[in-house]
Amino acid sequence: MEFKTAAVVSCWIAVAIIASVYMIVFSGALGDVLFGVFLPVGTLVLVALFVTIYVTSSSNKEKN
């Protein structure tokens, strides 16, 4: 169970860092806020949500 927690936490930390840097770097250069900021950052959050659901719902294989 600990590896699942680590995978989910590292995924969300990576998304937060990537989204923050993206918004800092491209905030002034992009003309359209919807497609320039909200769509890429929203896609990152959506992928992180899918990863979270997949990792937490995956069944453990029995160890021999």
C-alpha positions as CSV (number, residue, x, y, z in Angstrom):
1,M,0.0,0.0,0.0
2,E,2.9,2.4,0.6
3,F,4.0,2.3,-3.0
4,K,0.5,3.4,-4.1
5,T,0.6,6.4,-1.8
6,A,4.1,7.3,-3.0
7,A,3.0,7.0,-6.6
8,V,-0.1,9.2,-6.1
9,V,1.7,11.9,-4.1
10,S,4.7,12.0,-6.5
11,C,2.2,12.4,-9.4
12,W,0.4,15.3,-7.8
13,I,3.6,17.0,-6.8
14,A,4.9,16.7,-10.4
15,V,1.7,18.1,-11.8
16,A,1.8,21.0,-9.3
17,I,5.4,21.8,-10.2
18,I,4.9,21.5,-14.0
19,A,1.7,23.6,-13.9
20,S,3.3,26.3,-11.7
21,V,6.4,26.6,-14.0
22,Y,4.2,26.6,-17.1
23,M,2.0,29.4,-15.8
24,I,5.0,31.5,-14.7
25,V,6.9,31.1,-17.9
26,F,4.0,31.4,-20.4
27,S,1.6,33.7,-18.6
28,G,2.8,36.9,-20.4
29,A,3.5,35.3,-23.8
30,L,0.1,33.7,-24.4
31,G,-2.7,35.7,-25.8
32,D,-5.5,33.3,-25.2
33,V,-5.9,32.3,-21.6
34,L,-8.3,29.5,-22.3
35,F,-6.2,27.5,-24.7
36,G,-2.9,28.8,-23.4
37,V,-3.2,28.2,-19.7
38,F,-6.5,26.5,-18.6
39,L,-6.5,23.7,-21.2
40,P,-2.9,22.5,-20.7
41,V,-3.0,22.8,-16.9
42,G,-6.5,21.2,-16.8
43,T,-5.2,18.4,-18.9
44,L,-2.4,17.8,-16.5
45,V,-4.8,17.7,-13.6
46,L,-7.1,15.4,-15.5
47,V,-4.2,13.0,-16.2
48,A,-3.2,13.1,-12.5
49,L,-6.8,12.3,-11.5
50,F,-6.9,9.3,-13.8
51,V,-3.5,8.1,-12.5
52,T,-4.8,8.5,-8.9
53,I,-8.0,6.5,-9.7
54,Y,-6.1,3.8,-11.5
55,V,-3.4,3.3,-8.9
56,T,-5.8,3.3,-5.9
57,S,-8.3,0.9,-7.6
58,S,-5.7,-1.5,-9.0
59,S,-5.8,-4.8,-7.1
60,N,-2.7,-6.1,-5.3
61,K,-1.2,-9.3,-6.7
62,E,-0.6,-12.0,-4.2
63,K,3.1,-12.3,-3.2
64,N,4.4,-15.8,-2.8
